[in-house]
Amino acid sequence: MLQDPLADALTVIKNAERIGKISCTVKASTLLGNILKVVQENGYIKSFEKIEDGRGAKFKIELKGKIVNTNVIKPSLSVKVEEFEKWEKRYLPGRNMGLLIISTPKGVMQHNQAKELHVGGKLISFVY
């Protein structure tokens, strides 16, 4: 029984990367699709596509072997623009390494883009 579909999907991706798979399949959701788009734009995955089958929609993700760790941030914390550095230090391994993924009023984006747009939001996940 799935308790947190987003956390389960990110765990599948992380485990597939660790064992050297070139692709994996996870249950699809709108939020996961937005997160995968941000991750793909930053070069952590090659591509992803939505596949419809009789049991529901899934994403097939083509991996690059660049993800060391990814996970959700629980609970989803509200963050102001001035606080991004504090959370980078907590969740990322080093300065300018990895991404914090944030849900903002302007959509799901990485923390650097949110800084440029000067918009805060809720921390969803991290990847490096």
N, C-alpha and C positions, 0 to 999 in steps of 0.2 A: 504494500500500500504506500503510495507516494504521499509524503507529508508536505514537501516543498518542491514543486516541479522545477523551479529555477535552480535551486541548489543541486538537485539530482542531475539536471542537464549539465551543469558546470563540472560536477564530479565525473560524469561520463567522459567529458572532453579532456579533463586533466588526466584521468587514468589512461585514456587512449593515447594521449601524447607520451606518457611515461613508458608505455610498453612498445612504442614505436609504430602504432597503426597509422595508416595514411588517410583513413576516414572513420567517421562514427555517425550514428544515428540517434537523435534524441527527440522526445515529444515536443511538438511545436506550440508556441504561444506568441502573442504579439510582443510582449516585453522581451522574450528571449530573441526574437527576430531583430528587434531594435539593438539589443546588446551585441548580437553577432555582427550586425552592420558596422558598429563602432569598432569592434575587434578586428574585423576584416579591413577597414579603412586604415588601421594602424599596423597592418602587416602580420598579425598573429595567426591568422588562418588564410588559406587560399580562397575558398569560396564556400557558399552554402546554398542549398536549394530546398524549397518546400515540396514535400512529396505527400500526395493524398492516397490513402489506402482505405480499406474497409473498416479499419479500427481507429481511424482518426489521422490527423495531419502530423507529419514528422519533418524534421530538418535533417538532411544529409549534409554533413560538414566535411570538407576536404581540409586536412590538417597540414601544417608546414613543419611541425616539430619545434616551434619557437616558444610554446607556453610552458613555463616552469611551474607556475601555480596560478590557480584562479578559484575564486569562491565568492559566495554572497556575503554581504555585510549585514549581520543581524544584531540588534534590530536596525531597520532602515533609519539612519540618523539624518536629521535636518542639518544642513551645513550652509553657512554664509560664505561669501567669496573670501573673506579675510581668514577663514579657518581651514582652507584647503591644505596649506602647508602642514598643519598639525596632523591631519588625517593621512597625508602622504607619508609622513614619518612613521606613522603607526602601521600602515598596511603595505607599503611598498619597500623593497629592499634597499633602495638608494635614490639619490636625487636624480631626476630625469630618467628613471627606470620604471617602466610599467605605467598602468593607467588605473585611475579610479573612475568608475562609470557611475554617472549621476543622472537622475531623473529630474528635469527642470521644467518650468512652464513652457520652455521653447523646445522640449523634446529630450530624448535620451542622448547624452553626449559624454565625452571624456572631460576630466577636470581641467585640462589646459584650455580647451575650447570654452568651457564655462567661465574661466578666469578672463579670457579675452572679451566675452560678451558681458562680463560683470553680472552674472546671474548665479544665484545659489539654488539649492534643491535638496533632494534626498539621495544619500549614498546607497547604491544598489549592490555593486560588486567591485572587485579589483582583478587585474590580470597583469602578470609579468612573466 
